[in-house]
């Protein structure tokens, strides 16, 4: 299994989860945060990209 692919959607979710949860007044502890990340990634289409170009 190649390690040279990355789910871009994962980056987008991780970059936005804190501000989105804060704006919704959610509990932002690690437990709830990872729940939201997992829920979002299960409901969003994956967007895999090759990471070889960056290097
Ligand atoms: Zn919590």
mmCIF file of the protein (N, C-alpha, C, O) and its ligand, coordinates in Angstrom:
data_MODEL
# 
_entry.id   MODEL 
# 
loop_
_entity.id 
_entity.type 
_entity.pdbx_number_of_molecules 
1 polymer     1 
2 non-polymer 1 
# 
_entity_poly.entity_id                      1 
_entity_poly.type                           'polypeptide(L)' 
_entity_poly.nstd_linkage                   no 
_entity_poly.nstd_monomer                   no 
_entity_poly.pdbx_seq_one_letter_code       
;(UNK)(UNK)(UNK)(UNK)(UNK)(UNK)(UNK)(UNK)(UNK)(UNK)(UNK)(UNK)(UNK)(UNK)(UNK)(UNK)
(UNK)(UNK)(UNK)(UNK)(UNK)(UNK)(UNK)(UNK)(UNK)(UNK)(UNK)(UNK)(UNK)(UNK)(UNK)(UNK)
(UNK)(UNK)(UNK)(UNK)(UNK)(UNK)(UNK)(UNK)(UNK)(UNK)(UNK)(UNK)(UNK)(UNK)(UNK)(UNK)
(UNK)(UNK)(UNK)(UNK)(UNK)(UNK)(UNK)
;
_entity_poly.pdbx_seq_one_letter_code_can   XXXXXXXXXXXXXXXXXXXXXXXXXXXXXXXXXXXXXXXXXXXXXXXXXXXXXXX 
_entity_poly.pdbx_strand_id                 A 
# 
loop_
_entity_poly_seq.entity_id 
_entity_poly_seq.num 
_entity_poly_seq.mon_id 
_entity_poly_seq.hetero 
1 1  UNK n 
1 2  UNK n 
1 3  UNK n 
1 4  UNK n 
1 5  UNK n 
1 6  UNK n 
1 7  UNK n 
1 8  UNK n 
1 9  UNK n 
1 10 UNK n 
1 11 UNK n 
1 12 UNK n 
1 13 UNK n 
1 14 UNK n 
1 15 UNK n 
1 16 UNK n 
1 17 UNK n 
1 18 UNK n 
1 19 UNK n 
1 20 UNK n 
1 21 UNK n 
1 22 UNK n 
1 23 UNK n 
1 24 UNK n 
1 25 UNK n 
1 26 UNK n 
1 27 UNK n 
1 28 UNK n 
1 29 UNK n 
1 30 UNK n 
1 31 UNK n 
1 32 UNK n 
1 33 UNK n 
1 34 UNK n 
1 35 UNK n 
1 36 UNK n 
1 37 UNK n 
1 38 UNK n 
1 39 UNK n 
1 40 UNK n 
1 41 UNK n 
1 42 UNK n 
1 43 UNK n 
1 44 UNK n 
1 45 UNK n 
1 46 UNK n 
1 47 UNK n 
1 48 UNK n 
1 49 UNK n 
1 50 UNK n 
1 51 UNK n 
1 52 UNK n 
1 53 UNK n 
1 54 UNK n 
1 55 UNK n 
# 
loop_
_struct_asym.id 
_struct_asym.entity_id 
A 1 
B 2 
# 
loop_
_chem_comp.id 
_chem_comp.type 
_chem_comp.mon_nstd_flag 
UNK 'L-peptide linking' . 
ZN  non-polymer         . 
# 
_pdbx_entity_nonpoly.entity_id   2 
_pdbx_entity_nonpoly.name        ? 
_pdbx_entity_nonpoly.comp_id     ZN 
# 
_pdbx_nonpoly_scheme.asym_id         B 
_pdbx_nonpoly_scheme.entity_id       2 
_pdbx_nonpoly_scheme.mon_id          ZN 
_pdbx_nonpoly_scheme.ndb_seq_num     1 
_pdbx_nonpoly_scheme.pdb_seq_num     101 
_pdbx_nonpoly_scheme.auth_seq_num    101 
_pdbx_nonpoly_scheme.pdb_mon_id      ZN 
_pdbx_nonpoly_scheme.auth_mon_id     ZN 
_pdbx_nonpoly_scheme.pdb_strand_id   A 
_pdbx_nonpoly_scheme.pdb_ins_code    . 
# 
loop_
_atom_site.group_PDB 
_atom_site.id 
_atom_site.type_symbol 
_atom_site.label_atom_id 
_atom_site.label_alt_id 
_atom_site.label_comp_id 
_atom_site.label_asym_id 
_atom_site.label_entity_id 
_atom_site.label_seq_id 
_atom_site.pdbx_PDB_ins_code 
_atom_site.Cartn_x 
_atom_site.Cartn_y 
_atom_site.Cartn_z 
_atom_site.occupancy 
_atom_site.B_iso_or_equiv 
_atom_site.pdbx_formal_charge 
_atom_site.auth_seq_id 
_atom_site.auth_comp_id 
_atom_site.auth_asym_id 
_atom_site.auth_atom_id 
_atom_site.pdbx_PDB_model_num 
ATOM   1   N  N  . UNK A 1 1  ? 0.850   -1.199 0.000  1.00 0.00 ? 1   UNK A N  1 
ATOM   2   C  CA . UNK A 1 1  ? 0.000   0.000  0.000  1.00 0.00 ? 1   UNK A CA 1 
ATOM   3   C  C  . UNK A 1 1  ? 0.882   1.243  0.000  1.00 0.00 ? 1   UNK A C  1 
ATOM   4   O  O  . UNK A 1 1  ? 1.749   1.414  0.857  1.00 0.00 ? 1   UNK A O  1 
ATOM   5   N  N  . UNK A 1 2  ? 0.638   2.101  -0.980 1.00 0.00 ? 2   UNK A N  1 
ATOM   6   C  CA . UNK A 1 2  ? 1.450   3.301  -1.105 1.00 0.00 ? 2   UNK A CA 1 
ATOM   7   C  C  . UNK A 1 2  ? 1.105   4.334  -0.038 1.00 0.00 ? 2   UNK A C  1 
ATOM   8   O  O  . UNK A 1 2  ? -0.058  4.510  0.325  1.00 0.00 ? 2   UNK A O  1 
ATOM   9   N  N  . UNK A 1 3  ? 2.115   4.999  0.446  1.00 0.00 ? 3   UNK A N  1 
ATOM   10  C  CA . UNK A 1 3  ? 1.903   6.095  1.403  1.00 0.00 ? 3   UNK A CA 1 
ATOM   11  C  C  . UNK A 1 3  ? 1.892   7.447  0.704  1.00 0.00 ? 3   UNK A C  1 
ATOM   12  O  O  . UNK A 1 3  ? 1.829   8.493  1.350  1.00 0.00 ? 3   UNK A O  1 
ATOM   13  N  N  . UNK A 1 4  ? 1.955   7.414  -0.623 1.00 0.00 ? 4   UNK A N  1 
ATOM   14  C  CA . UNK A 1 4  ? 2.112   8.659  -1.360 1.00 0.00 ? 4   UNK A CA 1 
ATOM   15  C  C  . UNK A 1 4  ? 0.793   9.271  -1.815 1.00 0.00 ? 4   UNK A C  1 
ATOM   16  O  O  . UNK A 1 4  ? 0.761   10.099 -2.726 1.00 0.00 ? 4   UNK A O  1 
ATOM   17  N  N  . UNK A 1 5  ? -0.286  8.857  -1.175 1.00 0.00 ? 5   UNK A N  1 
ATOM   18  C  CA . UNK A 1 5  ? -1.568  9.493  -1.443 1.00 0.00 ? 5   UNK A CA 1 
ATOM   19  C  C  . UNK A 1 5  ? -2.141  10.028 -0.130 1.00 0.00 ? 5   UNK A C  1 
ATOM   20  O  O  . UNK A 1 5  ? -1.884  9.495  0.950  1.00 0.00 ? 5   UNK A O  1 
ATOM   21  N  N  . UNK A 1 6  ? -2.914  11.083 -0.260 1.00 0.00 ? 6   UNK A N  1 
ATOM   22  C  CA . UNK A 1 6  ? -3.467  11.734 0.913  1.00 0.00 ? 6   UNK A CA 1 
ATOM   23  C  C  . UNK A 1 6  ? -4.894  12.159 0.610  1.00 0.00 ? 6   UNK A C  1 
ATOM   24  O  O  . UNK A 1 6  ? -5.198  12.615 -0.492 1.00 0.00 ? 6   UNK A O  1 
ATOM   25  N  N  . UNK A 1 7  ? -5.769  12.003 1.603  1.00 0.00 ? 7   UNK A N  1 
ATOM   26  C  CA . UNK A 1 7  ? -7.138  12.461 1.439  1.00 0.00 ? 7   UNK A CA 1 
ATOM   27  C  C  . UNK A 1 7  ? -7.194  13.955 1.744  1.00 0.00 ? 7   UNK A C  1 
ATOM   28  O  O  . UNK A 1 7  ? -7.111  14.380 2.896  1.00 0.00 ? 7   UNK A O  1 
ATOM   29  N  N  . UNK A 1 8  ? -7.339  14.745 0.664  1.00 0.00 ? 8   UNK A N  1 
ATOM   30  C  CA . UNK A 1 8  ? -7.357  16.196 0.823  1.00 0.00 ? 8   UNK A CA 1 
ATOM   31  C  C  . UNK A 1 8  ? -8.515  16.650 1.697  1.00 0.00 ? 8   UNK A C  1 
ATOM   32  O  O  . UNK A 1 8  ? -8.418  17.662 2.392  1.00 0.00 ? 8   UNK A O  1 
ATOM   33  N  N  . UNK A 1 9  ? -9.619  15.895 1.660  1.00 0.00 ? 9   UNK A N  1 
ATOM   34  C  CA . UNK A 1 9  ? -10.792 16.255 2.460  1.00 0.00 ? 9   UNK A CA 1 
ATOM   35  C  C  . UNK A 1 9  ? -10.472 16.220 3.949  1.00 0.00 ? 9   UNK A C  1 
ATOM   36  O  O  . UNK A 1 9  ? -11.035 16.977 4.740  1.00 0.00 ? 9   UNK A O  1 
ATOM   37  N  N  . UNK A 1 10 ? -9.547  15.317 4.317  1.00 0.00 ? 10  UNK A N  1 
ATOM   38  C  CA . UNK A 1 10 ? -9.129  15.215 5.709  1.00 0.00 ? 10  UNK A CA 1 
ATOM   39  C  C  . UNK A 1 10 ? -8.468  16.509 6.171  1.00 0.00 ? 10  UNK A C  1 
ATOM   40  O  O  . UNK A 1 10 ? -8.734  16.991 7.272  1.00 0.00 ? 10  UNK A O  1 
ATOM   41  N  N  . UNK A 1 11 ? -7.606  17.068 5.325  1.00 0.00 ? 11  UNK A N  1 
ATOM   42  C  CA . UNK A 1 11 ? -6.953  18.340 5.641  1.00 0.00 ? 11  UNK A CA 1 
ATOM   43  C  C  . UNK A 1 11 ? -7.973  19.462 5.791  1.00 0.00 ? 11  UNK A C  1 
ATOM   44  O  O  . UNK A 1 11 ? -7.893  20.281 6.707  1.00 0.00 ? 11  UNK A O  1 
ATOM   45  N  N  . UNK A 1 12 ? -8.938  19.481 4.868  1.00 0.00 ? 12  UNK A N  1 
ATOM   46  C  CA . UNK A 1 12 ? -9.951  20.544 4.885  1.00 0.00 ? 12  UNK A CA 1 
ATOM   47  C  C  . UNK A 1 12 ? -10.788 20.457 6.159  1.00 0.00 ? 12  UNK A C  1 
ATOM   48  O  O  . UNK A 1 12 ? -11.067 21.473 6.797  1.00 0.00 ? 12  UNK A O  1 
ATOM   49  N  N  . UNK A 1 13 ? -11.187 19.232 6.528  1.00 0.00 ? 13  UNK A N  1 
ATOM   50  C  CA . UNK A 1 13 ? -11.985 19.052 7.738  1.00 0.00 ? 13  UNK A CA 1 
ATOM   51  C  C  . UNK A 1 13 ? -11.180 19.468 8.970  1.00 0.00 ? 13  UNK A C  1 
ATOM   52  O  O  . UNK A 1 13 ? -11.691 20.166 9.845  1.00 0.00 ? 13  UNK A O  1 
ATOM   53  N  N  . UNK A 1 14 ? -9.912  19.032 9.031  1.00 0.00 ? 14  UNK A N  1 
ATOM   54  C  CA . UNK A 1 14 ? -9.079  19.357 10.187 1.00 0.00 ? 14  UNK A CA 1 
ATOM   55  C  C  . UNK A 1 14 ? -8.843  20.860 10.311 1.00 0.00 ? 14  UNK A C  1 
ATOM   56  O  O  . UNK A 1 14 ? -8.746  21.392 11.416 1.00 0.00 ? 14  UNK A O  1 
ATOM   57  N  N  . UNK A 1 15 ? -8.753  21.542 9.160  1.00 0.00 ? 15  UNK A N  1 
ATOM   58  C  CA . UNK A 1 15 ? -8.500  22.982 9.184  1.00 0.00 ? 15  UNK A CA 1 
ATOM   59  C  C  . UNK A 1 15 ? -9.734  23.772 9.600  1.00 0.00 ? 15  UNK A C  1 
ATOM   60  O  O  . UNK A 1 15 ? -9.617  24.894 10.091 1.00 0.00 ? 15  UNK A O  1 
ATOM   61  N  N  . UNK A 1 16 ? -10.915 23.191 9.407  1.00 0.00 ? 16  UNK A N  1 
ATOM   62  C  CA . UNK A 1 16 ? -12.147 23.945 9.640  1.00 0.00 ? 16  UNK A CA 1 
ATOM   63  C  C  . UNK A 1 16 ? -12.934 23.500 10.863 1.00 0.00 ? 16  UNK A C  1 
ATOM   64  O  O  . UNK A 1 16 ? -13.854 24.200 11.289 1.00 0.00 ? 16  UNK A O  1 
ATOM   65  N  N  . UNK A 1 17 ? -12.591 22.347 11.438 1.00 0.00 ? 17  UNK A N  1 
ATOM   66  C  CA . UNK A 1 17 ? -13.414 21.771 12.495 1.00 0.00 ? 17  UNK A CA 1 
ATOM   67  C  C  . UNK A 1 17 ? -13.500 22.691 13.722 1.00 0.00 ? 17  UNK A C  1 
ATOM   68  O  O  . UNK A 1 17 ? -14.570 22.827 14.316 1.00 0.00 ? 17  UNK A O  1 
ATOM   69  N  N  . UNK A 1 18 ? -12.406 23.307 14.094 1.00 0.00 ? 18  UNK A N  1 
ATOM   70  C  CA . UNK A 1 18 ? -12.406 24.135 15.302 1.00 0.00 ? 18  UNK A CA 1 
ATOM   71  C  C  . UNK A 1 18 ? -13.305 25.362 15.163 1.00 0.00 ? 18  UNK A C  1 
ATOM   72  O  O  . UNK A 1 18 ? -14.110 25.651 16.049 1.00 0.00 ? 18  UNK A O  1 
ATOM   73  N  N  . UNK A 1 19 ? -13.166 26.087 14.044 1.00 0.00 ? 19  UNK A N  1 
ATOM   74  C  CA . UNK A 1 19 ? -13.968 27.293 13.866 1.00 0.00 ? 19  UNK A CA 1 
ATOM   75  C  C  . UNK A 1 19 ? -15.443 26.956 13.681 1.00 0.00 ? 19  UNK A C  1 
ATOM   76  O  O  . UNK A 1 19 ? -16.315 27.681 14.159 1.00 0.00 ? 19  UNK A O  1 
ATOM   77  N  N  . UNK A 1 20 ? -15.723 25.844 12.977 1.00 0.00 ? 20  UNK A N  1 
ATOM   78  C  CA . UNK A 1 20 ? -17.116 25.449 12.772 1.00 0.00 ? 20  UNK A CA 1 
ATOM   79  C  C  . UNK A 1 20 ? -17.762 25.066 14.094 1.00 0.00 ? 20  UNK A C  1 
ATOM   80  O  O  . UNK A 1 20 ? -18.880 25.492 14.383 1.00 0.00 ? 20  UNK A O  1 
ATOM   81  N  N  . UNK A 1 21 ? -17.064 24.257 14.909 1.00 0.00 ? 21  UNK A N  1 
ATOM   82  C  CA . UNK A 1 21 ? -17.619 23.825 16.189 1.00 0.00 ? 21  UNK A CA 1 
ATOM   83  C  C  . UNK A 1 21 ? -17.819 25.011 17.123 1.00 0.00 ? 21  UNK A C  1 
ATOM   84  O  O  . UNK A 1 21 ? -18.816 25.083 17.841 1.00 0.00 ? 21  UNK A O  1 
ATOM   85  N  N  . UNK A 1 22 ? -16.853 25.951 17.110 1.00 0.00 ? 22  UNK A N  1 
ATOM   86  C  CA . UNK A 1 22 ? -16.958 27.134 17.957 1.00 0.00 ? 22  UNK A CA 1 
ATOM   87  C  C  . UNK A 1 22 ? -18.161 27.985 17.542 1.00 0.00 ? 22  UNK A C  1 
ATOM   88  O  O  . UNK A 1 22 ? -18.890 28.505 18.387 1.00 0.00 ? 22  UNK A O  1 
ATOM   89  N  N  . UNK A 1 23 ? -18.353 28.115 16.235 1.00 0.00 ? 23  UNK A N  1 
ATOM   90  C  CA . UNK A 1 23 ? -19.460 28.936 15.745 1.00 0.00 ? 23  UNK A CA 1 
ATOM   91  C  C  . UNK A 1 23 ? -20.809 28.293 16.054 1.00 0.00 ? 23  UNK A C  1 
ATOM   92  O  O  . UNK A 1 23 ? -21.824 28.985 16.140 1.00 0.00 ? 23  UNK A O  1 
ATOM   93  N  N  . UNK A 1 24 ? -20.821 26.964 16.223 1.00 0.00 ? 24  UNK A N  1 
ATOM   94  C  CA . UNK A 1 24 ? -22.059 26.253 16.539 1.00 0.00 ? 24  UNK A CA 1 
ATOM   95  C  C  . UNK A 1 24 ? -22.262 26.112 18.043 1.00 0.00 ? 24  UNK A C  1 
ATOM   96  O  O  . UNK A 1 24 ? -23.287 25.591 18.484 1.00 0.00 ? 24  UNK A O  1 
ATOM   97  N  N  . UNK A 1 25 ? -21.295 26.572 18.830 1.00 0.00 ? 25  UNK A N  1 
ATOM   98  C  CA . UNK A 1 25 ? -21.409 26.473 20.274 1.00 0.00 ? 25  UNK A CA 1 
ATOM   99  C  C  . UNK A 1 25 ? -21.246 25.059 20.795 1.00 0.00 ? 25  UNK A C  1 
ATOM   100 O  O  . UNK A 1 25 ? -21.735 24.736 21.877 1.00 0.00 ? 25  UNK A O  1 
ATOM   101 N  N  . UNK A 1 26 ? -20.551 24.197 20.024 1.00 0.00 ? 26  UNK A N  1 
ATOM   102 C  CA . UNK A 1 26 ? -20.347 22.810 20.438 1.00 0.00 ? 26  UNK A CA 1 
ATOM   103 C  C  . UNK A 1 26 ? -19.289 22.726 21.541 1.00 0.00 ? 26  UNK A C  1 
ATOM   104 O  O  . UNK A 1 26 ? -18.473 23.632 21.714 1.00 0.00 ? 26  UNK A O  1 
ATOM   105 N  N  . UNK A 1 27 ? -19.325 21.616 22.280 1.00 0.00 ? 27  UNK A N  1 
ATOM   106 C  CA . UNK A 1 27 ? -18.214 21.254 23.141 1.00 0.00 ? 27  UNK A CA 1 
ATOM   107 C  C  . UNK A 1 27 ? -17.029 20.942 22.220 1.00 0.00 ? 27  UNK A C  1 
ATOM   108 O  O  . UNK A 1 27 ? -17.179 20.200 21.249 1.00 0.00 ? 27  UNK A O  1 
ATOM   109 N  N  . UNK A 1 28 ? -15.841 21.511 22.523 1.00 0.00 ? 28  UNK A N  1 
ATOM   110 C  CA . UNK A 1 28 ? -14.698 21.344 21.626 1.00 0.00 ? 28  UNK A CA 1 
ATOM   111 C  C  . UNK A 1 28 ? -13.583 20.519 22.267 1.00 0.00 ? 28  UNK A C  1 
ATOM   112 O  O  . UNK A 1 28 ? -12.415 20.676 21.911 1.00 0.00 ? 28  UNK A O  1 
ATOM   113 N  N  . UNK A 1 29 ? -13.936 19.638 23.213 1.00 0.00 ? 29  UNK A N  1 
ATOM   114 C  CA . UNK A 1 29 ? -12.924 18.761 23.790 1.00 0.00 ? 29  UNK A CA 1 
ATOM   115 C  C  . UNK A 1 29 ? -12.471 17.743 22.738 1.00 0.00 ? 29  UNK A C  1 
ATOM   116 O  O  . UNK A 1 29 ? -13.119 17.598 21.701 1.00 0.00 ? 29  UNK A O  1 
ATOM   117 N  N  . UNK A 1 30 ? -11.370 17.042 22.995 1.00 0.00 ? 30  UNK A N  1 
ATOM   118 C  CA . UNK A 1 30 ? -10.806 16.110 22.020 1.00 0.00 ? 30  UNK A CA 1 
ATOM   119 C  C  . UNK A 1 30 ? -11.793 15.013 21.631 1.00 0.00 ? 30  UNK A C  1 
ATOM   120 O  O  . UNK A 1 30 ? -11.820 14.582 20.478 1.00 0.00 ? 30  UNK A O  1 
ATOM   121 N  N  . UNK A 1 31 ? -12.609 14.555 22.596 1.00 0.00 ? 31  UNK A N  1 
ATOM   122 C  CA . UNK A 1 31 ? -13.563 13.481 22.323 1.00 0.00 ? 31  UNK A CA 1 
ATOM   123 C  C  . UNK A 1 31 ? -14.600 13.944 21.307 1.00 0.00 ? 31  UNK A C  1 
ATOM   124 O  O  . UNK A 1 31 ? -14.853 13.266 20.312 1.00 0.00 ? 31  UNK A O  1 
ATOM   125 N  N  . UNK A 1 32 ? -15.199 15.106 21.566 1.00 0.00 ? 32  UNK A N  1 
ATOM   126 C  CA . UNK A 1 32 ? -16.230 15.621 20.665 1.00 0.00 ? 32  UNK A CA 1 
ATOM   127 C  C  . UNK A 1 32 ? -15.611 16.028 19.326 1.00 0.00 ? 32  UNK A C  1 
ATOM   128 O  O  . UNK A 1 32 ? -16.215 15.844 18.269 1.00 0.00 ? 32  UNK A O  1 
ATOM   129 N  N  . UNK A 1 33 ? -14.402 16.582 19.387 1.00 0.00 ? 33  UNK A N  1 
ATOM   130 C  CA . UNK A 1 33 ? -13.732 17.042 18.170 1.00 0.00 ? 33  UNK A CA 1 
ATOM   131 C  C  . UNK A 1 33 ? -13.469 15.871 17.216 1.00 0.00 ? 33  UNK A C  1 
ATOM   132 O  O  . UNK A 1 33 ? -13.731 15.964 16.017 1.00 0.00 ? 33  UNK A O  1 
ATOM   133 N  N  . UNK A 1 34 ? -12.950 14.777 17.764 1.00 0.00 ? 34  UNK A N  1 
ATOM   134 C  CA . UNK A 1 34 ? -12.683 13.619 16.911 1.00 0.00 ? 34  UNK A CA 1 
ATOM   135 C  C  . UNK A 1 34 ? -13.985 12.972 16.432 1.00 0.00 ? 34  UNK A C  1 
ATOM   136 O  O  . UNK A 1 34 ? -14.034 12.418 15.334 1.00 0.00 ? 34  UNK A O  1 
ATOM   137 N  N  . UNK A 1 35 ? -15.038 13.040 17.249 1.00 0.00 ? 35  UNK A N  1 
ATOM   138 C  CA . UNK A 1 35 ? -16.346 12.546 16.806 1.00 0.00 ? 35  UNK A CA 1 
ATOM   139 C  C  . UNK A 1 35 ? -16.824 13.318 15.586 1.00 0.00 ? 35  UNK A C  1 
ATOM   140 O  O  . UNK A 1 35 ? -17.298 12.734 14.611 1.00 0.00 ? 35  UNK A O  1 
ATOM   141 N  N  . UNK A 1 36 ? -16.694 14.646 15.655 1.00 0.00 ? 36  UNK A N  1 
ATOM   142 C  CA . UNK A 1 36 ? -17.142 15.501 14.552 1.00 0.00 ? 36  UNK A CA 1 
ATOM   143 C  C  . UNK A 1 36 ? -16.295 15.246 13.306 1.00 0.00 ? 36  UNK A C  1 
ATOM   144 O  O  . UNK A 1 36 ? -16.824 15.185 12.196 1.00 0.00 ? 36  UNK A O  1 
ATOM   145 N  N  . UNK A 1 37 ? -14.968 15.097 13.490 1.00 0.00 ? 37  UNK A N  1 
ATOM   146 C  CA . UNK A 1 37 ? -14.080 14.835 12.354 1.00 0.00 ? 37  UNK A CA 1 
ATOM   147 C  C  . UNK A 1 37 ? -14.465 13.511 11.682 1.00 0.00 ? 37  UNK A C  1 
ATOM   148 O  O  . UNK A 1 37 ? -14.570 13.444 10.457 1.00 0.00 ? 37  UNK A O  1 
ATOM   149 N  N  . UNK A 1 38 ? -14.673 12.471 12.474 1.00 0.00 ? 38  UNK A N  1 
ATOM   150 C  CA . UNK A 1 38 ? -15.034 11.164 11.926 1.00 0.00 ? 38  UNK A CA 1 
ATOM   151 C  C  . UNK A 1 38 ? -16.389 11.221 11.228 1.00 0.00 ? 38  UNK A C  1 
ATOM   152 O  O  . UNK A 1 38 ? -16.562 10.650 10.151 1.00 0.00 ? 38  UNK A O  1 
ATOM   153 N  N  . UNK A 1 39 ? -17.353 11.915 11.846 1.00 0.00 ? 39  UNK A N  1 
ATOM   154 C  CA . UNK A 1 39 ? -18.681 12.045 11.247 1.00 0.00 ? 39  UNK A CA 1 
ATOM   155 C  C  . UNK A 1 39 ? -18.591 12.776 9.914  1.00 0.00 ? 39  UNK A C  1 
ATOM   156 O  O  . UNK A 1 39 ? -19.188 12.348 8.927  1.00 0.00 ? 39  UNK A O  1 
ATOM   157 N  N  . UNK A 1 40 ? -17.848 13.874 9.886  1.00 0.00 ? 40  UNK A N  1 
ATOM   158 C  CA . UNK A 1 40 ? -17.729 14.672 8.665  1.00 0.00 ? 40  UNK A CA 1 
ATOM   159 C  C  . UNK A 1 40 ? -17.069 13.860 7.553  1.00 0.00 ? 40  UNK A C  1 
ATOM   160 O  O  . UNK A 1 40 ? -17.529 13.875 6.411  1.00 0.00 ? 40  UNK A O  1 
ATOM   161 N  N  . UNK A 1 41 ? -15.985 13.148 7.892  1.00 0.00 ? 41  UNK A N  1 
ATOM   162 C  CA . UNK A 1 41 ? -15.261 12.388 6.870  1.00 0.00 ? 41  UNK A CA 1 
ATOM   163 C  C  . UNK A 1 41 ? -16.080 11.211 6.352  1.00 0.00 ? 41  UNK A C  1 
ATOM   164 O  O  . UNK A 1 41 ? -15.900 10.785 5.212  1.00 0.00 ? 41  UNK A O  1 
ATOM   165 N  N  . UNK A 1 42 ? -16.982 10.682 7.186  1.00 0.00 ? 42  UNK A N  1 
ATOM   166 C  CA . UNK A 1 42 ? -17.838 9.592  6.735  1.00 0.00 ? 42  UNK A CA 1 
ATOM   167 C  C  . UNK A 1 42 ? -18.943 10.080 5.805  1.00 0.00 ? 42  UNK A C  1 
ATOM   168 O  O  . UNK A 1 42 ? -19.507 9.294  5.044  1.00 0.00 ? 42  UNK A O  1 
ATOM   169 N  N  . UNK A 1 43 ? -19.255 11.369 5.862  1.00 0.00 ? 43  UNK A N  1 
ATOM   170 C  CA . UNK A 1 43 ? -20.352 11.908 5.068  1.00 0.00 ? 43  UNK A CA 1 
ATOM   171 C  C  . UNK A 1 43 ? -19.884 12.754 3.896  1.00 0.00 ? 43  UNK A C  1 
ATOM   172 O  O  . UNK A 1 43 ? -20.697 13.195 3.084  1.00 0.00 ? 43  UNK A O  1 
ATOM   173 N  N  . UNK A 1 44 ? -18.578 12.986 3.802  1.00 0.00 ? 44  UNK A N  1 
ATOM   174 C  CA . UNK A 1 44 ? -18.031 13.768 2.697  1.00 0.00 ? 44  UNK A CA 1 
ATOM   175 C  C  . UNK A 1 44 ? -17.356 12.817 1.709  1.00 0.00 ? 44  UNK A C  1 
ATOM   176 O  O  . UNK A 1 44 ? -16.803 11.793 2.111  1.00 0.00 ? 44  UNK A O  1 
ATOM   177 N  N  . UNK A 1 45 ? -17.400 13.154 0.418  1.00 0.00 ? 45  UNK A N  1 
ATOM   178 C  CA . UNK A 1 45 ? -16.683 12.320 -0.552 1.00 0.00 ? 45  UNK A CA 1 
ATOM   179 C  C  . UNK A 1 45 ? -15.184 12.480 -0.350 1.00 0.00 ? 45  UNK A C  1 
ATOM   180 O  O  . UNK A 1 45 ? -14.709 13.599 -0.159 1.00 0.00 ? 45  UNK A O  1 
ATOM   181 N  N  . UNK A 1 46 ? -14.419 11.371 -0.388 1.00 0.00 ? 46  UNK A N  1 
ATOM   182 C  CA . UNK A 1 46 ? -12.973 11.482 -0.261 1.00 0.00 ? 46  UNK A CA 1 
ATOM   183 C  C  . UNK A 1 46 ? -12.386 12.173 -1.482 1.00 0.00 ? 46  UNK A C  1 
ATOM   184 O  O  . UNK A 1 46 ? -12.925 12.065 -2.583 1.00 0.00 ? 46  UNK A O  1 
ATOM   185 N  N  . UNK A 1 47 ? -11.297 12.874 -1.288 1.00 0.00 ? 47  UNK A N  1 
ATOM   186 C  CA . UNK A 1 47 ? -10.634 13.533 -2.419 1.00 0.00 ? 47  UNK A CA 1 
ATOM   187 C  C  . UNK A 1 47 ? -9.138  13.264 -2.304 1.00 0.00 ? 47  UNK A C  1 
ATOM   188 O  O  . UNK A 1 47 ? -8.387  14.050 -1.726 1.00 0.00 ? 47  UNK A O  1 
ATOM   189 N  N  . UNK A 1 48 ? -8.727  12.122 -2.876 1.00 0.00 ? 48  UNK A N  1 
ATOM   190 C  CA . UNK A 1 48 ? -7.341  11.720 -2.743 1.00 0.00 ? 48  UNK A CA 1 
ATOM   191 C  C  . UNK A 1 48 ? -6.454  12.402 -3.773 1.00 0.00 ? 48  UNK A C  1 
ATOM   192 O  O  . UNK A 1 48 ? -6.822  12.547 -4.939 1.00 0.00 ? 48  UNK A O  1 
ATOM   193 N  N  . UNK A 1 49 ? -5.285  12.814 -3.321 1.00 0.00 ? 49  UNK A N  1 
ATOM   194 C  CA . UNK A 1 49 ? -4.299  13.424 -4.228 1.00 0.00 ? 49  UNK A CA 1 
ATOM   195 C  C  . UNK A 1 49 ? -2.961  12.727 -4.010 1.00 0.00 ? 49  UNK A C  1 
ATOM   196 O  O  . UNK A 1 49 ? -2.687  12.191 -2.936 1.00 0.00 ? 49  UNK A O  1 
ATOM   197 N  N  . UNK A 1 50 ? -2.140  12.747 -5.049 1.00 0.00 ? 50  UNK A N  1 
ATOM   198 C  CA . UNK A 1 50 ? -0.772  12.263 -4.920 1.00 0.00 ? 50  UNK A CA 1 
ATOM   199 C  C  . UNK A 1 50 ? 0.068   13.317 -4.222 1.00 0.00 ? 50  UNK A C  1 
ATOM   200 O  O  . UNK A 1 50 ? -0.024  14.506 -4.526 1.00 0.00 ? 50  UNK A O  1 
ATOM   201 N  N  . UNK A 1 51 ? 0.882   12.870 -3.288 1.00 0.00 ? 51  UNK A N  1 
ATOM   202 C  CA . UNK A 1 51 ? 1.739   13.812 -2.571 1.00 0.00 ? 51  UNK A CA 1 
ATOM   203 C  C  . UNK A 1 51 ? 3.131   13.850 -3.171 1.00 0.00 ? 51  UNK A C  1 
ATOM   204 O  O  . UNK A 1 51 ? 3.990   14.576 -2.671 1.00 0.00 ? 51  UNK A O  1 
ATOM   205 N  N  . UNK A 1 52 ? 3.381   13.087 -4.234 1.00 0.00 ? 52  UNK A N  1 
ATOM   206 C  CA . UNK A 1 52 ? 4.721   13.026 -4.824 1.00 0.00 ? 52  UNK A CA 1 
ATOM   207 C  C  . UNK A 1 52 ? 5.099   14.336 -5.510 1.00 0.00 ? 52  UNK A C  1 
ATOM   208 O  O  . UNK A 1 52 ? 6.277   14.691 -5.565 1.00 0.00 ? 52  UNK A O  1 
ATOM   209 N  N  . UNK A 1 53 ? 4.110   15.053 -6.030 1.00 0.00 ? 53  UNK A N  1 
ATOM   210 C  CA . UNK A 1 53 ? 4.383   16.288 -6.759 1.00 0.00 ? 53  UNK A CA 1 
ATOM   211 C  C  . UNK A 1 53 ? 4.970   17.352 -5.842 1.00 0.00 ? 53  UNK A C  1 
ATOM   212 O  O  . UNK A 1 53 ? 5.790   18.169 -6.259 1.00 0.00 ? 53  UNK A O  1 
ATOM   213 N  N  . UNK A 1 54 ? 4.531   17.326 -4.570 1.00 0.00 ? 54  UNK A N  1 
ATOM   214 C  CA . UNK A 1 54 ? 4.952   18.369 -3.631 1.00 0.00 ? 54  UNK A CA 1 
ATOM   215 C  C  . UNK A 1 54 ? 6.449   18.249 -3.317 1.00 0.00 ? 54  UNK A C  1 
ATOM   216 O  O  . UNK A 1 54 ? 7.121   19.254 -3.083 1.00 0.00 ? 54  UNK A O  1 
ATOM   217 N  N  . UNK A 1 55 ? 6.969   17.006 -3.313 1.00 0.00 ? 55  UNK A N  1 
ATOM   218 C  CA . UNK A 1 55 ? 8.344   16.821 -2.929 1.00 0.00 ? 55  UNK A CA 1 
ATOM   219 C  C  . UNK A 1 55 ? 9.258   17.060 -4.095 1.00 0.00 ? 55  UNK A C  1 
ATOM   220 O  O  . UNK A 1 55 ? 10.477  16.948 -3.958 1.00 0.00 ? 55  UNK A O  1 
HETATM 221 ZN ZN . ZN  B 2 .  ? -16.809 17.223 24.589 1.00 0.00 ? 101 ZN  A ZN 1 
# 
